[in-house]
Amino acid sequence: MIYVKLFLSFLQVGLFSVGGGYAAMPLIQNQVVELNPWLTMQEFTDLITIAEMTPGPIAINSATFVGIRIAGILGAVVATLGCIFPSLILVSLLAYVYYRYKSLSALQSVLASLRPAVVALIASAGLSILLQVLFAGETVALEHLNAVGLALFAAALFALRKFKLNPILVMSLCGVGSLVLGVCLG
């Protein structure tokens, strides 16, 4: 019976948590603290901390941790499946529709019109990260410019464009460079 309750509770989280993991937190809290008193509020707070520190989506990590806490390994599997089941079905249906109708010009037009929006969203996120690095959350002014961040950004951009280096390698080298320069200059 506990497995069915775990599955259905996290199925609701998976169905109604539109907006990402942080949007799912109130739903998870409602399910595991209030409706089914599986965790205390203090344990839920600890769960959020662990779910944020662990690689992967927060909602899925939370489902796994609650499941293992309540019903062991099988509980973790059941809760995690409940959380991902709605997305699994939706993505499978979308993939089927896409492969079935991918040759239709109307579908290609819709996808082509979405590409600029996706590029704009990615560019917006990249720009906000760049501004955070270059100005450390301060106002965008020359006196707040982080020269080390600017130099590392320029070097990374050059290395990526000119030498086609692996982005993970470039990010790692920037991290090491920032650490070394921070110690030497700081």
Buried (B, 14 or more C-beta within 10 A) or exposed (E): EBBEBBBEBBBBBBBEBEEEBEEBBEBBBBBBBEEBEBBEEEBBEEBBEEBEEBEEBBBBBBBBBBBBBBBEEEBBBBBBBBBBBBBEEEEEEEEEEEEEEEEEEEBEEEEEEEEEEEEEEEEEEEEEEEEEBBBEEEEEEEEEBBEBBBBBBEBBEEBBEEEEBEEEEBEEBBEEBBEEBEEEEE
